[in-house]
Amino acid sequence: MTDETHEDLDLLLRSGGIKLGPAQRGRLEWLVGQYGAPILDLISEGRRNGVIIFREPLSGAAAELFYRSLNPGCAVVIPASENPGFDFLKSKLTEFGTVGPCGADGPHEMWWGGIGWSKFLTAADASTARPRIVSCYPRGADATAAFALRHSLERFDLACHIEPIDTQIGDRMLCFEKAEFMLRMWNKYREPLLFVEVDASLREAPLLPSFLGCDVSLHKWNRWEMSARVLYLGRTARAEMLLRAWQQLAASYPAIWEGYLLDQAWSLTSSQVPLDTVWLPRSYHSFKGDLGAMRATILHDRQTTTLDLGPDPGFAGIARTARRAGRTGARDAFMVMTSKAETGNGIAVILRDVAASDAGAVAATVEAVTGAYAADCGGYDRLELSLCAWQDDIGTAREAAALARHRILEIAPGQRIANDFFAAHASDQAVMTARHLFL
C-alpha cells in the first residue's frame, strides 16, 4: 500500500469510529491490496471491486439484496463481528476468516468474507510460500496410506515429514498423541506446518493458507464443527499459543474427541490474542463421494459422514450458532484482558441484551469497558468480557464465571462506564466484605 492509501484508510476508519488492533489493521490492509479501496456501509448495486466495511447489521431483506448485488471482486469486512446481529449477513456469504480482539486497542472481533474462494485459490497457485506437510499414524499399523500420501506430495515438490508414533490404544491415535506430534514438529522445523491426516491424498498443492499468511487455518464441517484432519500453523507466536493450548487440553482430557478440544483451544486463544484464523474451504476437506471430490485439493479416504467428527451430539446445541458465525459465543469469554496486578482476583463483565440493542451502542460499551480496565484495573488481574444476546446466555455466562470464582458484573449496552469503573466496584466489594465480617 502507498502512503496515500494508508492515509485514506486512516481517514475512513476515523470517520466511521472504527477501532482496529495491529493484526486486524494488517489483515484489512492486505484485503485492500487484494481487492481495492474500502468503503463504509455500501448496499447499492454496481460496485465492481473493493472492500465493503459494515458497521451496522442489515435487515433480512437488505442482506438478501446486498448478497445478490455482490460479485467476486468485492470483500466484506465486519469490524465488530462479535455482535450476533451480523450473523444473518454472514450466513449469506462465504466466510474467509476471523481476527480476534486485542484488548483496549482493538476490542472487537473482525470477520471477513465474500463470494467464493476462486480469487484466492487462483492467486495461491502462484504463491512461493510453501508449508511443510506433516502427518503421523500408529506404529505397527498398515503403512500403505502413509506411502500413498507421500507419493501424492512428490509431484508438488513439497517438503514433508510422515512417521509412525507410539500409541496407547493399538491402531487408534488419541488427540493428545496427535497434538504432541505436532508440537515436536513445531520445535523441529522452521517452516509453517500443514498437518494432513494420513489417509488423505493431495490433488492440488495446498498453498492457500500460506498464501493468506494467517496464524492458523482449519475447516469447519457444516460451518460450525472444527475438524483436526487438516490443520495449518503459521510460524507465529499466536499459532504456537493455540498449539500449546490444544496439547494441554488434550493431555488433561484424553477421552474427549479432538474436534471439541481444538474448538476450545481456538476459543481460549482467540479471546486472549488477535488470532488470525482462516476457515478453509470444503475443497481442503473433501471426502470420497462428495459432489466436489473431483475438484478437491485434499481428499480424505472416507465416505461422507459426520460420525468421526462429532460423536458428542450435545455440543451442537451449545456452540453451533456462534461457530457458524466465526465467533466465540456466550458460553466462552469473548475477550480476556490481564493486568500487572497479582491479586488472584478476576472479574467477569456480562454485557446483556446484545441482540436487541443498537450495534453502535454495543460496540461503544465494549470499548468503554476495555478502556476503563486498561486505565485502572481496580486490582483485578483478569477481566473476562462476555456478550449475551438472550437470557439463557446470561445464565451460562454467570455459571462459567462462578466456576472460575470471578466477581460478576452485569451491564447493558449504552450504560455509562467511567474510567474508575473497576476501582469503584472493587471499593464497593471491599466495603461489603468488611460489613459482612463485622456482622
Buried (B, 14 or more C-beta within 10 A) or exposed (E): EEEEBEEBBEEBBEEBEBBBBEBBBBBBBBBBEBBBEBEBEBEEEEBEEBBBBBBBBBEEEEBBBBBEBBEBBBBBBBBBBBBBBBBBBBEBBBBBBBBBBBBBBBBBBBBBBBBEBEBBBEBBEEBEBBBBBBBBBBEEBEBEBBEBBBEBBEEBEBEBBBBBBEBEEEEEBBBBBBBBBBBBBBEEBEBBBBBBBBBBBBBBBBBBBBBBBBBBBBBBBEBBBBBBBBBBBBBBEBBBBBBBBBBBBBBEBEEBBBBBBBBBBBBBBBBBBBBBBBBBBBBBBBBEEBEEBEBBBBBBBBEEEEEBBBEEEEBBEBBBBBBBBBBBBBBBBBBBBBBEEEEEBBBBBBBBBBBEBBBBBBBBBBBBBBBBBBBBBBBBBBBBBBBBBBEEBBEBBBEBBEEEEBBBBBBBBBBEBEBBBBBBBBEEBEEEEEEEEEE
